Amino acid sequence: GNHETHGRTPPVHVFRGTFAGQPAQIKVTSVVGHVFSTDFPSAYQSWDKTDPKDLFSAPVERIAEKKG
């Protein structure tokens, strides 16, 4: 589909689409040098037991990355 790319490092790609039935502007980029990572709690870790739409309202944990 159509998208724009903004000339930053790393670049930001902008797509127009829908989210939850509403028009949305979606921005995608990458990061370099993580300080924290994020993950869902263990109750949401099983692909067989978790409905993906529940992840939109699930809590998120911040985890400090180990040095090295």
Phi and psi restraints in degrees (range 20) as a CNS / XPLOR table:
assign (resid 1 and name C) (resid 2 and name N)
       (resid 2 and name CA) (resid 2 and name C) 1.0 -78.5 20.0 2
assign (resid 2 and name N) (resid 2 and name CA)
       (resid 2 and name C) (resid 3 and name N) 1.0 140.0 20.0 2
assign (resid 2 and name C) (resid 3 and name N)
       (resid 3 and name CA) (resid 3 and name C) 1.0 -154.8 20.0 2
assign (resid 3 and name N) (resid 3 and name CA)
       (resid 3 and name C) (resid 4 and name N) 1.0 160.9 20.0 2
assign (resid 3 and name C) (resid 4 and name N)
       (resid 4 and name CA) (resid 4 and name C) 1.0 -110.3 20.0 2
assign (resid 4 and name N) (resid 4 and name CA)
       (resid 4 and name C) (resid 5 and name N) 1.0 152.6 20.0 2
assign (resid 4 and name C) (resid 5 and name N)
       (resid 5 and name CA) (resid 5 and name C) 1.0 -127.1 20.0 2
assign (resid 5 and name N) (resid 5 and name CA)
       (resid 5 and name C) (resid 6 and name N) 1.0 127.3 20.0 2
assign (resid 5 and name C) (resid 6 and name N)
       (resid 6 and name CA) (resid 6 and name C) 1.0 -95.0 20.0 2
assign (resid 6 and name N) (resid 6 and name CA)
       (resid 6 and name C) (resid 7 and name N) 1.0 135.9 20.0 2
assign (resid 6 and name C) (resid 7 and name N)
       (resid 7 and name CA) (resid 7 and name C) 1.0 -78.5 20.0 2
assign (resid 7 and name N) (resid 7 and name CA)
       (resid 7 and name C) (resid 8 and name N) 1.0 51.2 20.0 2
assign (resid 7 and name C) (resid 8 and name N)
       (resid 8 and name CA) (resid 8 and name C) 1.0 -95.3 20.0 2
assign (resid 8 and name N) (resid 8 and name CA)
       (resid 8 and name C) (resid 9 and name N) 1.0 173.2 20.0 2
assign (resid 8 and name C) (resid 9 and name N)
       (resid 9 and name CA) (resid 9 and name C) 1.0 -120.2 20.0 2
assign (resid 9 and name N) (resid 9 and name CA)
       (resid 9 and name C) (resid 10 and name N) 1.0 110.9 20.0 2
assign (resid 9 and name C) (resid 10 and name N)
       (resid 10 and name CA) (resid 10 and name C) 1.0 -75.2 20.0 2
assign (resid 10 and name N) (resid 10 and name CA)
       (resid 10 and name C) (resid 11 and name N) 1.0 157.5 20.0 2
assign (resid 10 and name C) (resid 11 and name N)
       (resid 11 and name CA) (resid 11 and name C) 1.0 -68.0 20.0 2
assign (resid 11 and name N) (resid 11 and name CA)
       (resid 11 and name C) (resid 12 and name N) 1.0 156.5 20.0 2
assign (resid 11 and name C) (resid 12 and name N)
       (resid 12 and name CA) (resid 12 and name C) 1.0 -113.0 20.0 2
assign (resid 12 and name N) (resid 12 and name CA)
       (resid 12 and name C) (resid 13 and name N) 1.0 121.2 20.0 2
assign (resid 12 and name C) (resid 13 and name N)
       (resid 13 and name CA) (resid 13 and name C) 1.0 -98.4 20.0 2
assign (resid 13 and name N) (resid 13 and name CA)
       (resid 13 and name C) (resid 14 and name N) 1.0 131.6 20.0 2
assign (resid 13 and name C) (resid 14 and name N)
       (resid 14 and name CA) (resid 14 and name C) 1.0 -116.3 20.0 2
assign (resid 14 and name N) (resid 14 and name CA)
       (resid 14 and name C) (resid 15 and name N) 1.0 124.7 20.0 2
assign (resid 14 and name C) (resid 15 and name N)
       (resid 15 and name CA) (resid 15 and name C) 1.0 -119.9 20.0 2
assign (resid 15 and name N) (resid 15 and name CA)
       (resid 15 and name C) (resid 16 and name N) 1.0 148.0 20.0 2
assign (resid 15 and name C) (resid 16 and name N)
       (resid 16 and name CA) (resid 16 and name C) 1.0 -104.7 20.0 2
assign (resid 16 and name N) (resid 16 and name CA)
       (resid 16 and name C) (resid 17 and name N) 1.0 132.7 20.0 2
assign (resid 16 and name C) (resid 17 and name N)
       (resid 17 and name CA) (resid 17 and name C) 1.0 -162.0 20.0 2
assign (resid 17 and name N) (resid 17 and name CA)
       (resid 17 and name C) (resid 18 and name N) 1.0 -154.0 20.0 2
assign (resid 17 and name C) (resid 18 and name N)
       (resid 18 and name CA) (resid 18 and name C) 1.0 -126.7 20.0 2
assign (resid 18 and name N) (resid 18 and name CA)
       (resid 18 and name C) (resid 19 and name N) 1.0 149.7 20.0 2
assign (resid 18 and name C) (resid 19 and name N)
       (resid 19 and name CA) (resid 19 and name C) 1.0 -141.7 20.0 2
assign (resid 19 and name N) (resid 19 and name CA)
       (resid 19 and name C) (resid 20 and name N) 1.0 126.7 20.0 2
assign (resid 19 and name C) (resid 20 and name N)
       (resid 20 and name CA) (resid 20 and name C) 1.0 52.7 20.0 2
assign (resid 20 and name N) (resid 20 and name CA)
       (resid 20 and name C) (resid 21 and name N) 1.0 37.9 20.0 2
assign (resid 20 and name C) (resid 21 and name N)
       (resid 21 and name CA) (resid 21 and name C) 1.0 78.1 20.0 2
assign (resid 21 and name N) (resid 21 and name CA)
       (resid 21 and name C) (resid 22 and name N) 1.0 6.0 20.0 2
assign (resid 21 and name C) (resid 22 and name N)
       (resid 22 and name CA) (resid 22 and name C) 1.0 -117.1 20.0 2
assign (resid 22 and name N) (resid 22 and name CA)
       (resid 22 and name C) (resid 23 and name N) 1.0 148.0 20.0 2
assign (resid 22 and name C) (resid 23 and name N)
       (resid 23 and name CA) (resid 23 and name C) 1.0 -59.4 20.0 2
assign (resid 23 and name N) (resid 23 and name CA)
       (resid 23 and name C) (resid 24 and name N) 1.0 140.9 20.0 2
assign (resid 23 and name C) (resid 24 and name N)
       (resid 24 and name CA) (resid 24 and name C) 1.0 -144.6 20.0 2
assign (resid 24 and name N) (resid 24 and name CA)
       (resid 24 and name C) (resid 25 and name N) 1.0 151.6 20.0 2
assign (resid 24 and name C) (resid 25 and name N)
       (resid 25 and name CA) (resid 25 and name C) 1.0 -105.1 20.0 2
assign (resid 25 and name N) (resid 25 and name CA)
       (resid 25 and name C) (resid 26 and name N) 1.0 120.3 20.0 2
assign (resid 25 and name C) (resid 26 and name N)
       (resid 26 and name CA) (resid 26 and name C) 1.0 -109.4 20.0 2
assign (resid 26 and name N) (resid 26 and name CA)
       (resid 26 and name C) (resid 27 and name N) 1.0 125.8 20.0 2
assign (resid 26 and name C) (resid 27 and name N)
       (resid 27 and name CA) (resid 27 and name C) 1.0 -112.5 20.0 2
assign (resid 27 and name N) (resid 27 and name CA)
       (resid 27 and name C) (resid 28 and name N) 1.0 132.4 20.0 2
assign (resid 27 and name C) (resid 28 and name N)
       (resid 28 and name CA) (resid 28 and name C) 1.0 -128.5 20.0 2
assign (resid 28 and name N) (resid 28 and name CA)
       (resid 28 and name C) (resid 29 and name N) 1.0 133.5 20.0 2
assign (resid 28 and name C) (resid 29 and name N)
       (resid 29 and name CA) (resid 29 and name C) 1.0 -148.8 20.0 2
assign (resid 29 and name N) (resid 29 and name CA)
       (resid 29 and name C) (resid 30 and name N) 1.0 -179.8 20.0 2
assign (resid 29 and name C) (resid 30 and name N)
       (resid 30 and name CA) (resid 30 and name C) 1.0 -121.6 20.0 2
assign (resid 30 and name N) (resid 30 and name CA)
       (resid 30 and name C) (resid 31 and name N) 1.0 168.3 20.0 2
assign (resid 30 and name C) (resid 31 and name N)
       (resid 31 and name CA) (resid 31 and name C) 1.0 -126.0 20.0 2
assign (resid 31 and name N) (resid 31 and name CA)
       (resid 31 and name C) (resid 32 and name N) 1.0 157.0 20.0 2
assign (resid 31 and name C) (resid 32 and name N)
       (resid 32 and name CA) (resid 32 and name C) 1.0 -125.9 20.0 2
assign (resid 32 and name N) (resid 32 and name CA)
       (resid 32 and name C) (resid 33 and name N) 1.0 131.1 20.0 2
assign (resid 32 and name C) (resid 33 and name N)
       (resid 33 and name CA) (resid 33 and name C) 1.0 75.6 20.0 2
assign (resid 33 and name N) (resid 33 and name CA)
       (resid 33 and name C) (resid 34 and name N) 1.0 72.0 20.0 2
assign (resid 33 and name C) (resid 34 and name N)
       (resid 34 and name CA) (resid 34 and name C) 1.0 -68.9 20.0 2
assign (resid 34 and name N) (resid 34 and name CA)
       (resid 34 and name C) (resid 35 and name N) 1.0 137.2 20.0 2
assign (resid 34 and name C) (resid 35 and name N)
       (resid 35 and name CA) (resid 35 and name C) 1.0 -104.2 20.0 2
assign (resid 35 and name N) (resid 35 and name CA)
       (resid 35 and name C) (resid 36 and name N) 1.0 -40.0 20.0 2
assign (resid 35 and name C) (resid 36 and name N)
       (resid 36 and name CA) (resid 36 and name C) 1.0 -125.9 20.0 2
assign (resid 36 and name N) (resid 36 and name CA)
       (resid 36 and name C) (resid 37 and name N) 1.0 150.5 20.0 2
assign (resid 36 and name C) (resid 37 and name N)
       (resid 37 and name CA) (resid 37 and name C) 1.0 -116.6 20.0 2
assign (resid 37 and name N) (resid 37 and name CA)
       (resid 37 and name C) (resid 38 and name N) 1.0 163.2 20.0 2
assign (resid 37 and name C) (resid 38 and name N)
       (resid 38 and name CA) (resid 38 and name C) 1.0 -125.4 20.0 2
assign (resid 38 and name N) (resid 38 and name CA)
       (resid 38 and name C) (resid 39 and name N) 1.0 149.7 20.0 2
assign (resid 38 and name C) (resid 39 and name N)
       (resid 39 and name CA) (resid 39 and name C) 1.0 -156.1 20.0 2
assign (resid 39 and name N) (resid 39 and name CA)
       (resid 39 and name C) (resid 40 and name N) 1.0 165.2 20.0 2
assign (resid 39 and name C) (resid 40 and name N)
       (resid 40 and name CA) (resid 40 and name C) 1.0 -87.8 20.0 2
assign (resid 40 and name N) (resid 40 and name CA)
       (resid 40 and name C) (resid 41 and name N) 1.0 151.7 20.0 2
assign (resid 40 and name C) (resid 41 and name N)
       (resid 41 and name CA) (resid 41 and name C) 1.0 -59.4 20.0 2
assign (resid 41 and name N) (resid 41 and name CA)
       (resid 41 and name C) (resid 42 and name N) 1.0 162.6 20.0 2
assign (resid 41 and name C) (resid 42 and name N)
       (resid 42 and name CA) (resid 42 and name C) 1.0 -56.7 20.0 2
assign (resid 42 and name N) (resid 42 and name CA)
       (resid 42 and name C) (resid 43 and name N) 1.0 -28.5 20.0 2
assign (resid 42 and name C) (resid 43 and name N)
       (resid 43 and name CA) (resid 43 and name C) 1.0 -62.9 20.0 2
assign (resid 43 and name N) (resid 43 and name CA)
       (resid 43 and name C) (resid 44 and name N) 1.0 -19.5 20.0 2
assign (resid 43 and name C) (resid 44 and name N)
       (resid 44 and name CA) (resid 44 and name C) 1.0 -107.9 20.0 2
assign (resid 44 and name N) (resid 44 and name CA)
       (resid 44 and name C) (resid 45 and name N) 1.0 9.4 20.0 2
assign (resid 44 and name C) (resid 45 and name N)
       (resid 45 and name CA) (resid 45 and name C) 1.0 -82.1 20.0 2
assign (resid 45 and name N) (resid 45 and name CA)
       (resid 45 and name C) (resid 46 and name N) 1.0 -18.7 20.0 2
assign (resid 45 and name C) (resid 46 and name N)
       (resid 46 and name CA) (resid 46 and name C) 1.0 -87.5 20.0 2
assign (resid 46 and name N) (resid 46 and name CA)
       (resid 46 and name C) (resid 47 and name N) 1.0 119.1 20.0 2
assign (resid 46 and name C) (resid 47 and name N)
       (resid 47 and name CA) (resid 47 and name C) 1.0 -65.0 20.0 2
assign (resid 47 and name N) (resid 47 and name CA)
       (resid 47 and name C) (resid 48 and name N) 1.0 -27.3 20.0 2
assign (resid 47 and name C) (resid 48 and name N)
       (resid 48 and name CA) (resid 48 and name C) 1.0 -79.3 20.0 2
assign (resid 48 and name N) (resid 48 and name CA)
       (resid 48 and name C) (resid 49 and name N) 1.0 -21.8 20.0 2
assign (resid 48 and name C) (resid 49 and name N)
       (resid 49 and name CA) (resid 49 and name C) 1.0 -111.1 20.0 2
assign (resid 49 and name N) (resid 49 and name CA)
       (resid 49 and name C) (resid 50 and name N) 1.0 -6.9 20.0 2
assign (resid 49 and name C) (resid 50 and name N)
       (resid 50 and name CA) (resid 50 and name C) 1.0 -112.8 20.0 2
assign (resid 50 and name N) (resid 50 and name CA)
       (resid 50 and name C) (resid 51 and name N) 1.0 126.2 20.0 2
assign (resid 50 and name C) (resid 51 and name N)
       (resid 51 and name CA) (resid 51 and name C) 1.0 -77.9 20.0 2
assign (resid 51 and name N) (resid 51 and name CA)
       (resid 51 and name C) (resid 52 and name N) 1.0 123.2 20.0 2
assign (resid 51 and name C) (resid 52 and name N)
       (resid 52 and name CA) (resid 52 and name C) 1.0 -52.6 20.0 2
assign (resid 52 and name N) (resid 52 and name CA)
       (resid 52 and name C) (resid 53 and name N) 1.0 -33.8 20.0 2
assign (resid 52 and name C) (resid 53 and name N)
       (resid 53 and name CA) (resid 53 and name C) 1.0 -67.4 20.0 2
assign (resid 53 and name N) (resid 53 and name CA)
       (resid 53 and name C) (resid 54 and name N) 1.0 -21.5 20.0 2
assign (resid 53 and name C) (resid 54 and name N)
       (resid 54 and name CA) (resid 54 and name C) 1.0 -68.2 20.0 2
assign (resid 54 and name N) (resid 54 and name CA)
       (resid 54 and name C) (resid 55 and name N) 1.0 -21.5 20.0 2
assign (resid 54 and name C) (resid 55 and name N)
       (resid 55 and name CA) (resid 55 and name C) 1.0 -67.7 20.0 2
assign (resid 55 and name N) (resid 55 and name CA)
       (resid 55 and name C) (resid 56 and name N) 1.0 -23.3 20.0 2
assign (resid 55 and name C) (resid 56 and name N)
       (resid 56 and name CA) (resid 56 and name C) 1.0 -68.0 20.0 2
assign (resid 56 and name N) (resid 56 and name CA)
       (resid 56 and name C) (resid 57 and name N) 1.0 -24.4 20.0 2
assign (resid 56 and name C) (resid 57 and name N)
       (resid 57 and name CA) (resid 57 and name C) 1.0 -113.6 20.0 2
assign (resid 57 and name N) (resid 57 and name CA)
       (resid 57 and name C) (resid 58 and name N) 1.0 4.8 20.0 2
assign (resid 57 and name C) (resid 58 and name N)
       (resid 58 and name CA) (resid 58 and name C) 1.0 -76.1 20.0 2
assign (resid 58 and name N) (resid 58 and name CA)
       (resid 58 and name C) (resid 59 and name N) 1.0 150.8 20.0 2
assign (resid 58 and name C) (resid 59 and name N)
       (resid 59 and name CA) (resid 59 and name C) 1.0 -67.3 20.0 2
assign (resid 59 and name N) (resid 59 and name CA)
       (resid 59 and name C) (resid 60 and name N) 1.0 156.5 20.0 2
assign (resid 59 and name C) (resid 60 and name N)
       (resid 60 and name CA) (resid 60 and name C) 1.0 -125.2 20.0 2
assign (resid 60 and name N) (resid 60 and name CA)
       (resid 60 and name C) (resid 61 and name N) 1.0 136.9 20.0 2
assign (resid 60 and name C) (resid 61 and name N)
       (resid 61 and name CA) (resid 61 and name C) 1.0 -101.5 20.0 2
assign (resid 61 and name N) (resid 61 and name CA)
       (resid 61 and name C) (resid 62 and name N) 1.0 137.0 20.0 2
assign (resid 61 and name C) (resid 62 and name N)
       (resid 62 and name CA) (resid 62 and name C) 1.0 -96.6 20.0 2
assign (resid 62 and name N) (resid 62 and name CA)
       (resid 62 and name C) (resid 63 and name N) 1.0 130.8 20.0 2
assign (resid 62 and name C) (resid 63 and name N)
       (resid 63 and name CA) (resid 63 and name C) 1.0 -125.0 20.0 2
assign (resid 63 and name N) (resid 63 and name CA)
       (resid 63 and name C) (resid 64 and name N) 1.0 123.1 20.0 2
assign (resid 63 and name C) (resid 64 and name N)
       (resid 64 and name CA) (resid 64 and name C) 1.0 -67.5 20.0 2
assign (resid 64 and name N) (resid 64 and name CA)
       (resid 64 and name C) (resid 65 and name N) 1.0 130.6 20.0 2
assign (resid 64 and name C) (resid 65 and name N)
       (resid 65 and name CA) (resid 65 and name C) 1.0 -72.9 20.0 2
assign (resid 65 and name N) (resid 65 and name CA)
       (resid 65 and name C) (resid 66 and name N) 1.0 146.0 20.0 2
assign (resid 65 and name C) (resid 66 and name N)
       (resid 66 and name CA) (resid 66 and name C) 1.0 -76.6 20.0 2
assign (resid 66 and name N) (resid 66 and name CA)
       (resid 66 and name C) (resid 67 and name N) 1.0 142.6 20.0 2
assign (resid 66 and name C) (resid 67 and name N)
       (resid 67 and name CA) (resid 67 and name C) 1.0 -71.5 20.0 2
assign (resid 67 and name N) (resid 67 and name CA)
       (resid 67 and name C) (resid 68 and name N) 1.0 147.9 20.0 2
